[in-house]
């Protein structure tokens, strides 16, 4: 858990369908902090205890990472629109939020559980 006692959570809204938008949401994070959304097409299961975050597991190799501001309610969100291109159909995307939380552990980071989105038709 984070230093605020909450366990950051990831959720999704909308549909990952061609020419549609969907949301990747973060909640219960440390308010007014910074969170990073990590993306990859492969998943992993790497415990981070060996570098100071004993309760955190990295479920996504952070190949692509984008920073986001966490609001005063501990939330962040990003909306993605899938292009109208059939080449992305069936592609799996693995995601995970990583939240900076200096008081949570020695690493100063807490993570949500990883999530998966498979692009497809409605």
Biopython code that builds the backbone (N, CA, C, O; Angstrom):
import numpy as np
from Bio.PDB.StructureBuilder import StructureBuilder

atoms = [
    (1, "UNK", "N", (0.826, -1.208, 0.000)),
    (1, "UNK", "CA", (0.000, 0.000, 0.000)),
    (1, "UNK", "C", (0.859, 1.257, 0.000)),
    (1, "UNK", "O", (2.038, 1.236, 0.354)),
    (2, "UNK", "N", (0.233, 2.339, -0.405)),
    (2, "UNK", "CA", (0.930, 3.613, -0.412)),
    (2, "UNK", "C", (0.968, 4.235, 0.967)),
    (2, "UNK", "O", (0.352, 3.724, 1.902)),
    (3, "UNK", "N", (1.691, 5.340, 1.096)),
    (3, "UNK", "CA", (1.822, 5.999, 2.388)),
    (3, "UNK", "C", (0.502, 6.586, 2.876)),
    (3, "UNK", "O", (0.368, 6.895, 4.060)),
    (4, "UNK", "N", (-0.474, 6.744, 1.982)),
    (4, "UNK", "CA", (-1.800, 7.233, 2.370)),
    (4, "UNK", "C", (-2.702, 6.097, 2.836)),
    (4, "UNK", "O", (-3.873, 6.324, 3.141)),
    (5, "UNK", "N", (-2.172, 4.879, 2.895)),
    (5, "UNK", "CA", (-2.941, 3.721, 3.326)),
    (5, "UNK", "C", (-3.739, 3.072, 2.218)),
    (5, "UNK", "O", (-4.315, 2.002, 2.417)),
    (6, "UNK", "N", (-3.784, 3.692, 1.057)),
    (6, "UNK", "CA", (-4.540, 3.152, -0.068)),
    (6, "UNK", "C", (-3.681, 2.274, -0.960)),
    (6, "UNK", "O", (-2.459, 2.412, -1.008)),
    (7, "UNK", "N", (-4.330, 1.388, -1.648)),
    (7, "UNK", "CA", (-3.670, 0.545, -2.636)),
    (7, "UNK", "C", (-4.055, 1.069, -4.008)),
    (7, "UNK", "O", (-5.215, 0.948, -4.400)),
    (8, "UNK", "N", (-3.114, 1.650, -4.754)),
    (8, "UNK", "CA", (-3.469, 2.195, -6.065)),
    (8, "UNK", "C", (-4.116, 1.140, -6.953)),
    (8, "UNK", "O", (-3.704, -0.020, -6.964)),
    (9, "UNK", "N", (-5.136, 1.561, -7.695)),
    (9, "UNK", "CA", (-5.887, 0.639, -8.554)),
    (9, "UNK", "C", (-5.974, 1.184, -9.972)),
    (9, "UNK", "O", (-6.070, 2.391, -10.194)),
    (10, "UNK", "N", (-5.937, 0.253, -10.926)),
    (10, "UNK", "CA", (-6.123, 0.600, -12.330)),
    (10, "UNK", "C", (-7.477, 0.066, -12.767)),
    (10, "UNK", "O", (-7.879, -1.031, -12.378)),
    (11, "UNK", "N", (-8.180, 0.853, -13.581)),
    (11, "UNK", "CA", (-9.444, 0.400, -14.157)),
    (11, "UNK", "C", (-9.538, 0.938, -15.580)),
    (11, "UNK", "O", (-8.765, 1.804, -15.992)),
    (12, "UNK", "N", (-10.497, 0.405, -16.309)),
    (12, "UNK", "CA", (-10.672, 0.777, -17.713)),
    (12, "UNK", "C", (-12.108, 1.224, -17.960)),
    (12, "UNK", "O", (-13.034, 0.775, -17.285)),
    (13, "UNK", "N", (-12.278, 2.101, -18.922)),
    (13, "UNK", "CA", (-13.610, 2.525, -19.344)),
    (13, "UNK", "C", (-13.650, 2.596, -20.857)),
    (13, "UNK", "O", (-12.643, 2.917, -21.488)),
    (14, "UNK", "N", (-14.776, 2.309, -21.438)),
    (14, "UNK", "CA", (-14.904, 2.319, -22.892)),
    (14, "UNK", "C", (-14.509, 0.983, -23.498)),
    (14, "UNK", "O", (-14.381, -0.023, -22.800)),
    (15, "UNK", "N", (-14.317, 0.994, -24.825)),
    (15, "UNK", "CA", (-13.983, -0.247, -25.541)),
    (15, "UNK", "C", (-12.720, -0.068, -26.355)),
    (15, "UNK", "O", (-12.509, 0.982, -26.962)),
    (16, "UNK", "N", (-11.892, -1.074, -26.371)),
    (16, "UNK", "CA", (-10.677, -1.060, -27.188)),
    (16, "UNK", "C", (-11.018, -1.622, -28.567)),
    (16, "UNK", "O", (-10.566, -2.704, -28.942)),
    (17, "UNK", "N", (-11.818, -0.871, -29.308)),
    (17, "UNK", "CA", (-12.265, -1.285, -30.637)),
    (17, "UNK", "C", (-11.778, -0.263, -31.660)),
    (17, "UNK", "O", (-11.464, 0.878, -31.321)),
    (18, "UNK", "N", (-11.723, -0.691, -32.909)),
    (18, "UNK", "CA", (-11.261, 0.196, -33.969)),
    (18, "UNK", "C", (-12.054, 1.495, -33.988)),
    (18, "UNK", "O", (-13.283, 1.494, -33.916)),
    (19, "UNK", "N", (-11.328, 2.601, -34.084)),
    (19, "UNK", "CA", (-11.905, 3.928, -34.187)),
    (19, "UNK", "C", (-12.733, 4.317, -32.957)),
    (19, "UNK", "O", (-13.637, 5.147, -33.054)),
    (20, "UNK", "N", (-12.426, 3.724, -31.810)),
    (20, "UNK", "CA", (-13.114, 4.040, -30.559)),
    (20, "UNK", "C", (-12.092, 4.454, -29.512)),
    (20, "UNK", "O", (-10.899, 4.188, -29.655)),
    (21, "UNK", "N", (-12.568, 5.106, -28.462)),
    (21, "UNK", "CA", (-11.710, 5.547, -27.371)),
    (21, "UNK", "C", (-11.974, 4.723, -26.125)),
    (21, "UNK", "O", (-13.090, 4.259, -25.890)),
    (22, "UNK", "N", (-10.927, 4.550, -25.333)),
    (22, "UNK", "CA", (-11.092, 3.919, -24.034)),
    (22, "UNK", "C", (-10.180, 4.617, -23.035)),
    (22, "UNK", "O", (-9.162, 5.205, -23.399)),
    (23, "UNK", "N", (-10.573, 4.538, -21.757)),
    (23, "UNK", "CA", (-9.851, 5.222, -20.685)),
    (23, "UNK", "C", (-9.059, 4.220, -19.865)),
    (23, "UNK", "O", (-9.490, 3.091, -19.635)),
    (24, "UNK", "N", (-7.887, 4.667, -19.431)),
    (24, "UNK", "CA", (-7.066, 3.916, -18.482)),
    (24, "UNK", "C", (-7.001, 4.795, -17.243)),
    (24, "UNK", "O", (-6.431, 5.886, -17.278)),
    (25, "UNK", "N", (-7.583, 4.320, -16.154)),
    (25, "UNK", "CA", (-7.766, 5.150, -14.969)),
    (25, "UNK", "C", (-6.926, 4.650, -13.792)),
    (25, "UNK", "O", (-6.661, 3.456, -13.653)),
    (26, "UNK", "N", (-6.521, 5.596, -12.956)),
    (26, "UNK", "CA", (-5.808, 5.317, -11.716)),
    (26, "UNK", "C", (-6.623, 5.899, -10.578)),
    (26, "UNK", "O", (-7.134, 7.014, -10.684)),
    (27, "UNK", "N", (-6.747, 5.150, -9.486)),
    (27, "UNK", "CA", (-7.424, 5.669, -8.295)),
    (27, "UNK", "C", (-6.676, 5.201, -7.052)),
    (27, "UNK", "O", (-5.853, 4.288, -7.121)),
    (28, "UNK", "N", (-6.963, 5.823, -5.932)),
    (28, "UNK", "CA", (-6.375, 5.505, -4.623)),
    (28, "UNK", "C", (-4.866, 5.681, -4.581)),
    (28, "UNK", "O", (-4.185, 5.034, -3.785)),
    (29, "UNK", "N", (-4.339, 6.556, -5.434)),
    (29, "UNK", "CA", (-2.911, 6.865, -5.412)),
    (29, "UNK", "C", (-2.650, 8.001, -4.420)),
    (29, "UNK", "O", (-3.585, 8.632, -3.926)),
    (30, "UNK", "N", (-1.390, 8.248, -4.139)),
    (30, "UNK", "CA", (-1.025, 9.367, -3.280)),
    (30, "UNK", "C", (-1.471, 10.663, -3.953)),
    (30, "UNK", "O", (-1.038, 10.950, -5.070)),
    (31, "UNK", "N", (-2.327, 11.454, -3.298)),
    (31, "UNK", "CA", (-2.810, 12.692, -3.911)),
    (31, "UNK", "C", (-1.671, 13.650, -4.267)),
    (31, "UNK", "O", (-0.662, 13.726, -3.565)),
    (32, "UNK", "N", (-1.851, 14.364, -5.350)),
    (32, "UNK", "CA", (-0.915, 15.389, -5.814)),
    (32, "UNK", "C", (0.497, 14.854, -6.047)),
    (32, "UNK", "O", (1.483, 15.552, -5.810)),
    (33, "UNK", "N", (0.581, 13.627, -6.507)),
    (33, "UNK", "CA", (1.877, 13.024, -6.805)),
    (33, "UNK", "C", (2.015, 12.878, -8.318)),
    (33, "UNK", "O", (1.258, 13.475, -9.083)),
    (34, "UNK", "N", (2.983, 12.085, -8.733)),
    (34, "UNK", "CA", (3.198, 11.797, -10.147)),
    (34, "UNK", "C", (3.073, 10.294, -10.345)),
    (34, "UNK", "O", (3.590, 9.511, -9.548)),
    (35, "UNK", "N", (2.392, 9.897, -11.399)),
    (35, "UNK", "CA", (2.262, 8.478, -11.740)),
    (35, "UNK", "C", (2.764, 8.274, -13.160)),
    (35, "UNK", "O", (2.645, 9.153, -14.013)),
    (36, "UNK", "N", (3.317, 7.115, -13.389)),
    (36, "UNK", "CA", (3.804, 6.748, -14.717)),
    (36, "UNK", "C", (2.981, 5.578, -15.219)),
    (36, "UNK", "O", (2.768, 4.604, -14.497)),
    (37, "UNK", "N", (2.524, 5.673, -16.445)),
    (37, "UNK", "CA", (1.793, 4.577, -17.058)),
    (37, "UNK", "C", (2.750, 3.848, -17.981)),
    (37, "UNK", "O", (3.255, 4.418, -18.948)),
    (38, "UNK", "N", (2.998, 2.570, -17.671)),
    (38, "UNK", "CA", (3.928, 1.749, -18.444)),
    (38, "UNK", "C", (3.137, 0.865, -19.400)),
    (38, "UNK", "O", (2.108, 0.300, -19.030)),
    (39, "UNK", "N", (3.625, 0.751, -20.635)),
    (39, "UNK", "CA", (3.005, -0.055, -21.691)),
    (39, "UNK", "C", (4.032, -1.040, -22.231)),
    (39, "UNK", "O", (5.225, -0.740, -22.277)),
    (40, "UNK", "N", (3.575, -2.197, -22.634)),
    (40, "UNK", "CA", (4.412, -3.134, -23.378)),
    (40, "UNK", "C", (3.504, -4.183, -24.011)),
    (40, "UNK", "O", (2.326, -4.279, -23.666)),
    (41, "UNK", "N", (4.046, -4.960, -24.925)),
    (41, "UNK", "CA", (3.284, -6.034, -25.559)),
    (41, "UNK", "C", (3.614, -7.384, -24.920)),
    (41, "UNK", "O", (3.112, -8.418, -25.362)),
    (42, "UNK", "N", (4.446, -7.380, -23.891)),
    (42, "UNK", "CA", (4.725, -8.594, -23.123)),
    (42, "UNK", "C", (4.516, -8.285, -21.650)),
    (42, "UNK", "O", (4.591, -7.132, -21.224)),
    (43, "UNK", "N", (4.253, -9.328, -20.885)),
    (43, "UNK", "CA", (4.071, -9.133, -19.446)),
    (43, "UNK", "C", (5.198, -9.823, -18.696)),
    (43, "UNK", "O", (5.913, -10.665, -19.240)),
    (44, "UNK", "N", (5.335, -9.448, -17.444)),
    (44, "UNK", "CA", (6.345, -10.034, -16.584)),
    (44, "UNK", "C", (5.751, -10.181, -15.191)),
    (44, "UNK", "O", (4.603, -9.802, -14.958)),
    (45, "UNK", "N", (6.515, -10.722, -14.281)),
    (45, "UNK", "CA", (6.095, -10.883, -12.893)),
    (45, "UNK", "C", (7.354, -10.757, -12.027)),
    (45, "UNK", "O", (7.891, -11.757, -11.548)),
    (46, "UNK", "N", (7.814, -9.525, -11.833)),
    (46, "UNK", "CA", (9.067, -9.268, -11.140)),
    (46, "UNK", "C", (8.804, -8.560, -9.826)),
    (46, "UNK", "O", (8.404, -7.396, -9.808)),
    (47, "UNK", "N", (9.030, -9.265, -8.724)),
    (47, "UNK", "CA", (8.900, -8.656, -7.408)),
    (47, "UNK", "C", (9.969, -7.598, -7.215)),
    (47, "UNK", "O", (11.125, -7.804, -7.586)),
    (48, "UNK", "N", (9.591, -6.469, -6.637)),
    (48, "UNK", "CA", (10.530, -5.366, -6.474)),
    (48, "UNK", "C", (11.104, -5.258, -5.068)),
    (48, "UNK", "O", (11.710, -4.245, -4.718)),
    (49, "UNK", "N", (10.917, -6.293, -4.266)),
    (49, "UNK", "CA", (11.457, -6.293, -2.910)),
    (49, "UNK", "C", (12.968, -6.158, -2.862)),
    (49, "UNK", "O", (13.506, -5.558, -1.931)),
    (50, "UNK", "N", (13.651, -6.699, -3.837)),
    (50, "UNK", "CA", (15.109, -6.666, -3.842)),
    (50, "UNK", "C", (15.671, -5.261, -4.074)),
    (50, "UNK", "O", (16.864, -5.033, -3.872)),
    (51, "UNK", "N", (14.820, -4.316, -4.498)),
    (51, "UNK", "CA", (15.280, -2.936, -4.652)),
    (51, "UNK", "C", (14.507, -1.969, -3.750)),
    (51, "UNK", "O", (14.509, -0.760, -3.980)),
    (52, "UNK", "N", (13.847, -2.512, -2.724)),
    (52, "UNK", "CA", (13.254, -1.648, -1.708)),
    (52, "UNK", "C", (11.756, -1.470, -1.720)),
    (52, "UNK", "O", (11.234, -0.640, -0.974)),
    (53, "UNK", "N", (11.034, -2.234, -2.555)),
    (53, "UNK", "CA", (9.572, -2.139, -2.590)),
    (53, "UNK", "C", (8.989, -3.539, -2.390)),
    (53, "UNK", "O", (8.537, -4.163, -3.350)),
    (54, "UNK", "N", (8.997, -4.035, -1.155)),
    (54, "UNK", "CA", (8.647, -5.435, -0.904)),
    (54, "UNK", "C", (7.235, -5.857, -1.283)),
    (54, "UNK", "O", (7.014, -7.038, -1.552)),
    (55, "UNK", "N", (6.287, -4.956, -1.316)),
    (55, "UNK", "CA", (4.909, -5.338, -1.639)),
    (55, "UNK", "C", (4.555, -5.056, -3.098)),
    (55, "UNK", "O", (3.396, -5.191, -3.488)),
    (56, "UNK", "N", (5.533, -4.669, -3.901)),
    (56, "UNK", "CA", (5.252, -4.287, -5.292)),
    (56, "UNK", "C", (5.760, -5.342, -6.274)),
    (56, "UNK", "O", (6.833, -5.919, -6.101)),
    (57, "UNK", "N", (4.958, -5.569, -7.300)),
    (57, "UNK", "CA", (5.327, -6.494, -8.374)),
    (57, "UNK", "C", (5.217, -5.744, -9.693)),
    (57, "UNK", "O", (4.200, -5.113, -9.978)),
    (58, "UNK", "N", (6.261, -5.818, -10.482)),
    (58, "UNK", "CA", (6.243, -5.222, -11.806)),
    (58, "UNK", "C", (5.644, -6.241, -12.763)),
    (58, "UNK", "O", (6.230, -7.297, -13.002)),
    (59, "UNK", "N", (4.471, -5.921, -13.314)),
    (59, "UNK", "CA", (3.772, -6.830, -14.227)),
    (59, "UNK", "C", (3.988, -6.475, -15.691)),
    (59, "UNK", "O", (3.582, -7.223, -16.581)),
    (60, "UNK", "N", (4.622, -5.344, -15.941)),
    (60, "UNK", "CA", (4.877, -4.866, -17.300)),
    (60, "UNK", "C", (6.322, -4.409, -17.367)),
    (60, "UNK", "O", (6.768, -3.636, -16.520)),
    (61, "UNK", "N", (7.053, -4.874, -18.359)),
    (61, "UNK", "CA", (8.374, -4.296, -18.579)),
    (61, "UNK", "C", (8.145, -2.885, -19.101)),
    (61, "UNK", "O", (7.502, -2.713, -20.136)),
    (62, "UNK", "N", (8.652, -1.883, -18.413)),
    (62, "UNK", "CA", (8.329, -0.498, -18.796)),
    (62, "UNK", "C", (9.063, -0.038, -20.051)),
    (62, "UNK", "O", (9.962, 0.801, -19.993)),
    (63, "UNK", "N", (8.662, -0.604, -21.185)),
    (63, "UNK", "CA", (9.262, -0.244, -22.471)),
    (63, "UNK", "C", (8.848, 1.154, -22.890)),
    (63, "UNK", "O", (9.677, 1.941, -23.348)),
    (64, "UNK", "N", (7.573, 1.464, -22.735)),
    (64, "UNK", "CA", (7.043, 2.796, -23.034)),
    (64, "UNK", "C", (6.410, 3.325, -21.756)),
    (64, "UNK", "O", (5.553, 2.666, -21.168)),
    (65, "UNK", "N", (6.826, 4.506, -21.326)),
    (65, "UNK", "CA", (6.351, 5.071, -20.062)),
    (65, "UNK", "C", (5.995, 6.543, -20.273)),
    (65, "UNK", "O", (6.760, 7.304, -20.865)),
    (66, "UNK", "N", (4.812, 6.926, -19.772)),
    (66, "UNK", "CA", (4.368, 8.314, -19.850)),
    (66, "UNK", "C", (4.030, 8.812, -18.448)),
    (66, "UNK", "O", (3.372, 8.100, -17.689)),
    (67, "UNK", "N", (4.467, 10.025, -18.087)),
    (67, "UNK", "CA", (4.140, 10.582, -16.770)),
    (67, "UNK", "C", (2.784, 11.297, -16.791)),
    (67, "UNK", "O", (2.383, 11.878, -17.799)),
    (68, "UNK", "N", (2.093, 11.235, -15.650)),
    (68, "UNK", "CA", (0.812, 11.914, -15.484)),
    (68, "UNK", "C", (0.736, 12.501, -14.083)),
    (68, "UNK", "O", (1.249, 11.912, -13.132)),
    (69, "UNK", "N", (0.105, 13.647, -13.954)),
    (69, "UNK", "CA", (-0.132, 14.241, -12.648)),
    (69, "UNK", "C", (-1.309, 13.535, -11.980)),
    (69, "UNK", "O", (-2.334, 13.279, -12.613)),
    (70, "UNK", "N", (-1.151, 13.229, -10.713)),
    (70, "UNK", "CA", (-2.243, 12.663, -9.915)),
    (70, "UNK", "C", (-2.945, 13.834, -9.234)),
    (70, "UNK", "O", (-2.292, 14.707, -8.663)),
    (71, "UNK", "N", (-4.272, 13.851, -9.293)),
    (71, "UNK", "CA", (-5.007, 14.979, -8.722)),
    (71, "UNK", "C", (-5.104, 14.878, -7.201)),
    (71, "UNK", "O", (-4.577, 13.946, -6.594)),
    (72, "UNK", "N", (-5.784, 15.847, -6.599)),
    (72, "UNK", "CA", (-5.883, 15.897, -5.130)),
    (72, "UNK", "C", (-6.756, 14.785, -4.554)),
    (72, "UNK", "O", (-6.779, 14.579, -3.340)),
    (73, "UNK", "N", (-7.471, 14.070, -5.415)),
    (73, "UNK", "CA", (-8.283, 12.924, -4.970)),
    (73, "UNK", "C", (-7.550, 11.600, -5.189)),
    (73, "UNK", "O", (-8.110, 10.536, -4.928)),
    (74, "UNK", "N", (-6.308, 11.653, -5.665)),
    (74, "UNK", "CA", (-5.537, 10.437, -5.896)),
    (74, "UNK", "C", (-5.883, 9.748, -7.204)),
    (74, "UNK", "O", (-5.726, 8.533, -7.328)),
    (75, "UNK", "N", (-6.362, 10.527, -8.197)),
    (75, "UNK", "CA", (-6.792, 9.944, -9.465)),
    (75, "UNK", "C", (-6.015, 10.524, -10.645)),
    (75, "UNK", "O", (-5.547, 11.662, -10.609)),
    (76, "UNK", "N", (-5.893, 9.717, -11.677)),
    (76, "UNK", "CA", (-5.340, 10.153, -12.966)),
    (76, "UNK", "C", (-6.032, 9.324, -14.032)),
    (76, "UNK", "O", (-6.572, 8.254, -13.750)),
    (77, "UNK", "N", (-6.011, 9.826, -15.255)),
    (77, "UNK", "CA", (-6.675, 9.111, -16.335)),
    (77, "UNK", "C", (-6.087, 9.542, -17.666)),
    (77, "UNK", "O", (-5.632, 10.675, -17.823)),
    (78, "UNK", "N", (-6.103, 8.630, -18.616)),
    (78, "UNK", "CA", (-5.695, 8.944, -19.971)),
    (78, "UNK", "C", (-6.682, 8.257, -20.919)),
    (78, "UNK", "O", (-7.131, 7.140, -20.665)),
    (79, "UNK", "N", (-7.005, 8.937, -21.997)),
    (79, "UNK", "CA", (-7.901, 8.375, -23.006)),
    (79, "UNK", "C", (-7.092, 8.061, -24.255)),
    (79, "UNK", "O", (-6.364, 8.915, -24.763)),
    (80, "UNK", "N", (-7.219, 6.841, -24.745)),
    (80, "UNK", "CA", (-6.552, 6.420, -25.974)),
    (80, "UNK", "C", (-7.606, 6.142, -27.032)),
    (80, "UNK", "O", (-8.663, 5.585, -26.739)),
    (81, "UNK", "N", (-7.313, 6.529, -28.249)),
    (81, "UNK", "CA", (-8.190, 6.229, -29.373)),
    (81, "UNK", "C", (-7.473, 5.262, -30.286)),
    (81, "UNK", "O", (-6.364, 5.534, -30.746)),
    (82, "UNK", "N", (-8.099, 4.144, -30.547)),
    (82, "UNK", "CA", (-7.519, 3.130, -31.417)),
    (82, "UNK", "C", (-7.735, 3.534, -32.862)),
    (82, "UNK", "O", (-8.864, 3.821, -33.260)),
    (83, "UNK", "N", (-6.672, 3.562, -33.653)),
    (83, "UNK", "CA", (-6.846, 3.954, -35.056)),
    (83, "UNK", "C", (-7.721, 2.959, -35.810)),
    (83, "UNK", "O", (-7.847, 1.797, -35.421)),
    (84, "UNK", "N", (-8.311, 3.428, -36.875)),
    (84, "UNK", "CA", (-9.155, 2.574, -37.702)),
    (84, "UNK", "C", (-8.266, 1.799, -38.683)),
    (84, "UNK", "O", (-8.339, 1.988, -39.897)),
    (85, "UNK", "N", (-7.433, 0.928, -38.124)),
    (85, "UNK", "CA", (-6.466, 0.166, -38.912)),
    (85, "UNK", "C", (-6.504, -1.287, -38.447)),
    (85, "UNK", "O", (-6.143, -1.573, -37.306)),
    (86, "UNK", "N", (-6.931, -2.206, -39.306)),
    (86, "UNK", "CA", (-7.077, -3.604, -38.892)),
    (86, "UNK", "C", (-5.770, -4.280, -38.488)),
    (86, "UNK", "O", (-5.803, -5.385, -37.945)),
    (87, "UNK", "N", (-4.632, -3.657, -38.733)),
    (87, "UNK", "CA", (-3.363, -4.268, -38.352)),
    (87, "UNK", "C", (-3.237, -4.420, -36.829)),
    (87, "UNK", "O", (-2.480, -5.268, -36.358)),
    (88, "UNK", "N", (-3.974, -3.605, -36.054)),
    (88, "UNK", "CA", (-3.879, -3.681, -34.599)),
    (88, "UNK", "C", (-4.862, -4.689, -33.988)),
    (88, "UNK", "O", (-4.813, -4.933, -32.782)),
    (89, "UNK", "N", (-5.738, -5.269, -34.785)),
    (89, "UNK", "CA", (-6.709, -6.234, -34.250)),
    (89, "UNK", "C", (-5.993, -7.424, -33.624)),
    (89, "UNK", "O", (-5.084, -8.000, -34.221)),
    (90, "UNK", "N", (-6.405, -7.777, -32.433)),
    (90, "UNK", "CA", (-5.840, -8.921, -31.728)),
    (90, "UNK", "C", (-4.553, -8.635, -30.991)),
    (90, "UNK", "O", (-4.026, -9.526, -30.324)),
    (91, "UNK", "N", (-4.022, -7.420, -31.083)),
    (91, "UNK", "CA", (-2.792, -7.071, -30.370)),
    (91, "UNK", "C", (-3.099, -6.935, -28.880)),
    (91, "UNK", "O", (-4.059, -6.267, -28.495)),
    (92, "UNK", "N", (-2.279, -7.572, -28.048)),
    (92, "UNK", "CA", (-2.402, -7.448, -26.596)),
    (92, "UNK", "C", (-1.481, -6.340, -26.116)),
    (92, "UNK", "O", (-0.316, -6.270, -26.508)),
    (93, "UNK", "N", (-2.013, -5.480, -25.269)),
    (93, "UNK", "CA", (-1.228, -4.419, -24.659)),
    (93, "UNK", "C", (-1.317, -4.599, -23.153)),
    (93, "UNK", "O", (-2.410, -4.674, -22.592)),
    (94, "UNK", "N", (-0.156, -4.668, -22.499)),
    (94, "UNK", "CA", (-0.092, -4.819, -21.056)),
    (94, "UNK", "C", (0.265, -3.467, -20.458)),
    (94, "UNK", "O", (1.142, -2.768, -20.966)),
    (95, "UNK", "N", (-0.426, -3.096, -19.361)),
    (95, "UNK", "CA", (-0.280, -1.775, -18.769)),
    (95, "UNK", "C", (-0.160, -1.877, -17.258)),
    (95, "UNK", "O", (-0.624, -2.839, -16.645)),
    (96, "UNK", "N", (0.471, -0.872, -16.670)),
    (96, "UNK", "CA", (0.571, -0.798, -15.214)),
    (96, "UNK", "C", (0.903, 0.636, -14.822)),
    (96, "UNK", "O", (1.739, 1.283, -15.453)),
    (97, "UNK", "N", (0.236, 1.134, -13.767)),
    (97, "UNK", "CA", (0.552, 2.439, -13.197)),
    (97, "UNK", "C", (1.621, 2.265, -12.127)),
    (97, "UNK", "O", (1.541, 1.357, -11.301)),
    (98, "UNK", "N", (2.617, 3.136, -12.148)),
    (98, "UNK", "CA", (3.667, 3.205, -11.136)),
    (98, "UNK", "C", (3.602, 4.591, -10.525)),
    (98, "UNK", "O", (3.750, 5.590, -11.228)),
    (99, "UNK", "N", (3.381, 4.658, -9.209)),
    (99, "UNK", "CA", (3.124, 5.931, -8.534)),
    (99, "UNK", "C", (4.304, 6.295, -7.640)),
    (99, "UNK", "O", (4.747, 5.487, -6.824)),
    (100, "UNK", "N", (4.810, 7.522, -7.801)),
    (100, "UNK", "CA", (5.858, 7.996, -6.906)),
    (100, "UNK", "C", (5.249, 8.262, -5.539)),
    (100, "UNK", "O", (4.289, 9.022, -5.407)),
    (101, "UNK", "N", (5.825, 7.622, -4.520)),
    (101, "UNK", "CA", (5.326, 7.742, -3.152)),
    (101, "UNK", "C", (6.527, 7.579, -2.218)),
    (101, "UNK", "O", (6.788, 6.481, -1.727)),
    (102, "UNK", "N", (7.258, 8.675, -1.974)),
    (102, "UNK", "CA", (8.526, 8.593, -1.249)),
    (102, "UNK", "C", (8.456, 7.967, 0.137)),
    (102, "UNK", "O", (9.447, 7.409, 0.608)),
    (103, "UNK", "N", (7.308, 8.047, 0.797)),
    (103, "UNK", "CA", (7.198, 7.507, 2.159)),
    (103, "UNK", "C", (6.670, 6.075, 2.194)),
    (103, "UNK", "O", (6.579, 5.495, 3.276)),
    (104, "UNK", "N", (6.325, 5.494, 1.070)),
    (104, "UNK", "CA", (5.717, 4.159, 1.035)),
    (104, "UNK", "C", (6.726, 3.053, 1.317)),
    (104, "UNK", "O", (6.402, 2.076, 1.991)),
    (105, "UNK", "N", (7.939, 3.200, 0.808)),
    (105, "UNK", "CA", (8.974, 2.173, 0.964)),
    (105, "UNK", "C", (10.317, 2.794, 0.578)),
    (105, "UNK", "O", (10.382, 3.971, 0.224)),
    (106, "UNK", "N", (11.375, 2.008, 0.647)),
    (106, "UNK", "CA", (12.706, 2.536, 0.338)),
    (106, "UNK", "C", (12.865, 2.941, -1.127)),
    (106, "UNK", "O", (13.663, 3.827, -1.435)),
    (107, "UNK", "N", (12.132, 2.318, -2.019)),
    (107, "UNK", "CA", (12.200, 2.674, -3.432)),
    (107, "UNK", "C", (11.418, 3.955, -3.734)),
    (107, "UNK", "O", (11.715, 4.653, -4.703)),
    (108, "UNK", "N", (10.413, 4.260, -2.896)),
    (108, "UNK", "CA", (9.596, 5.453, -3.120)),
    (108, "UNK", "C", (8.617, 5.287, -4.253)),
    (108, "UNK", "O", (8.287, 6.248, -4.949)),
    (109, "UNK", "N", (8.146, 4.049, -4.441)),
    (109, "UNK", "CA", (7.279, 3.740, -5.572)),
    (109, "UNK", "C", (6.279, 2.670, -5.166)),
    (109, "UNK", "O", (6.631, 1.716, -4.472)),
    (110, "UNK", "N", (5.034, 2.827, -5.598)),
    (110, "UNK", "CA", (4.031, 1.780, -5.448)),
    (110, "UNK", "C", (3.421, 1.515, -6.818)),
    (110, "UNK", "O", (3.398, 2.394, -7.679)),
    (111, "UNK", "N", (2.931, 0.305, -7.009)),
    (111, "UNK", "CA", (2.424, -0.105, -8.324)),
    (111, "UNK", "C", (1.025, -0.687, -8.208)),
    (111, "UNK", "O", (0.678, -1.323, -7.212)),
    (112, "UNK", "N", (0.233, -0.460, -9.240)),
    (112, "UNK", "CA", (-1.055, -1.138, -9.346)),
    (112, "UNK", "C", (-0.795, -2.561, -9.820)),
    (112, "UNK", "O", (0.330, -2.904, -10.183)),
    (113, "UNK", "N", (-1.810, -3.369, -9.816)),
    (113, "UNK", "CA", (-1.723, -4.644, -10.512)),
    (113, "UNK", "C", (-1.686, -4.351, -12.002)),
    (113, "UNK", "O", (-2.234, -3.347, -12.457)),
    (114, "UNK", "N", (-1.050, -5.212, -12.750)),
    (114, "UNK", "CA", (-0.998, -5.025, -14.195)),
    (114, "UNK", "C", (-2.352, -5.306, -14.830)),
    (114, "UNK", "O", (-3.182, -6.015, -14.262)),
    (115, "UNK", "N", (-2.561, -4.751, -15.995)),
    (115, "UNK", "CA", (-3.790, -4.973, -16.740)),
    (115, "UNK", "C", (-3.470, -5.312, -18.188)),
    (115, "UNK", "O", (-2.351, -5.118, -18.662)),
    (116, "UNK", "N", (-4.476, -5.819, -18.869)),
    (116, "UNK", "CA", (-4.304, -6.219, -20.266)),
    (116, "UNK", "C", (-5.480, -5.731, -21.097)),
    (116, "UNK", "O", (-6.635, -5.818, -20.679)),
    (117, "UNK", "N", (-5.167, -5.217, -22.276)),
    (117, "UNK", "CA", (-6.175, -4.796, -23.238)),
    (117, "UNK", "C", (-5.886, -5.537, -24.536)),
    (117, "UNK", "O", (-4.750, -5.544, -25.009)),
    (118, "UNK", "N", (-6.898, -6.152, -25.108)),
    (118, "UNK", "CA", (-6.763, -6.795, -26.419)),
    (118, "UNK", "C", (-7.595, -6.000, -27.405)),
    (118, "UNK", "O", (-8.811, -5.883, -27.252)),
    (119, "UNK", "N", (-6.946, -5.462, -28.404)),
    (119, "UNK", "CA", (-7.647, -4.652, -29.389)),
    (119, "UNK", "C", (-8.499, -5.533, -30.276)),
    (119, "UNK", "O", (-8.040, -6.568, -30.760)),
    (120, "UNK", "N", (-9.739, -5.128, -30.490)),
    (120, "UNK", "CA", (-10.630, -5.916, -31.323)),
    (120, "UNK", "C", (-11.836, -5.124, -31.770)),
    (120, "UNK", "O", (-12.012, -3.959, -31.416)),
    (121, "UNK", "N", (-12.650, -5.780, -32.548)),
    (121, "UNK", "CA", (-13.890, -5.171, -33.016)),
    (121, "UNK", "C", (-14.937, -5.229, -31.917)),
    (121, "UNK", "O", (-14.853, -6.088, -31.040)),
    (122, "UNK", "N", (-15.923, -4.335, -31.941)),
    (122, "UNK", "CA", (-16.983, -4.362, -30.934)),
    (122, "UNK", "C", (-17.780, -5.658, -30.969)),
    (122, "UNK", "O", (-18.709, -5.833, -30.181)),
]
sb = StructureBuilder()
sb.init_structure("model")
sb.init_model(0)
sb.init_chain("A")
sb.init_seg("    ")
for serial, (resi, resn, name, xyz) in enumerate(atoms, 1):
    if name == "N":
        sb.init_residue(resn, " ", resi, " ")
    sb.init_atom(name, np.array(xyz, "f"), 0.0, 1.0, " ", f" {name:<3s}", serial, name[0])
structure = sb.get_structure()
